[in-house]
């Protein structure tokens, strides 16, 4: 699933933002339910907890996506290093043939 999200171009920062937004939304839902509904504090608590439970999921997905991004960066750097090494070796062989 994380690999698919990464291929779709979803970045880790998006998930971190969603996690922070979930915390804010949980507080807002709790406050709104507490003020606007006559169901009592227990109902407001349940709304806040229900929405707040998504925050750890978003943060975990952000970490997993960051690992994918880091792996891509590492592969890119390794490919660049390999290309530079091959270029230097070719240059050295050409100089040795002269």
N, C-alpha and C positions, 0 to 999 in steps of 0.2 A: 504494500500500500504506500509506504513512504517513497519507494522508488518511483511509483507512478505519479505521486504528487510532485516529486522532484522533476520528472520528465515533463510534466505539465507547466513547469516554471514557477511553482509556488516556492517562495523563499522562506527561510527560517524566521526572518524578521516579521513576516506576516503572521506566523503562528504565535510568536512572542507578543505581538500587538493584540491578537485575538485573546490571549490569556489575560493580559492586563485589562482589556475591555470586559472580559467575563467577570473579573473581580469587581470592576466598577458597576457593571450591569447587575450583579448580584446584590450589591448594596442598594442600588436604585430600586430594584424590584422589592427588596425587603422594606425599604422606606415607603414606597408607593402602596404596597399591600397593607402595611401597618396603618397608614393614614386613610386610605380610600376604601378599604373593606372593613366590614364590621365583624369579620370572622375571628379576630383576635390576634395576639402576638404569635401564637403557634403557627397559624396559617402564613403569616409574614415570614417566620423563620423557615418554613418549608420552601417557600418561593426562593428565598435567598440561598438556601443550601442547594436546591435543585439547579439553579443557574451557576452557582459557585463551583459545583462539582466539575464543570467543564474546564476550569482554569488549569488544573494539573495536566489534563489531557492535551490541551493546546501547548503547554510548556514542554511536555514530553515529545510531542510531534515536532516542535521547534528544534529541540536538541537532536532528534533523529535526522531532520532535514539538514541541520548544520553539519552533521557527520557526513552526509552525502555531499554537501558542498565542499567540505574539506577534502574528501576523497577525490573529487573532480579536480580541485586545485592541485593536489599532489600528483595526479596522473598527468596534468598539463605540464607541471614543472619537470617531472621525470622525462616526458617526451622532449621538452626543450633541451634538457641537459644531455639526453641521448643524441639529439641532433647536433648539438655543439661538439660533443665528443667525437662523433663520426666525421664532422667537418674538419676538426683538428687532425684526426688520424689521416684523412685524405690529403690534407695539406702537407703533413709530415712525409707521407709516402711520395708525394709529387716532388718535394724538395730533395728527398733521398735519391730519387731517380736522376736528378740533374747531375 
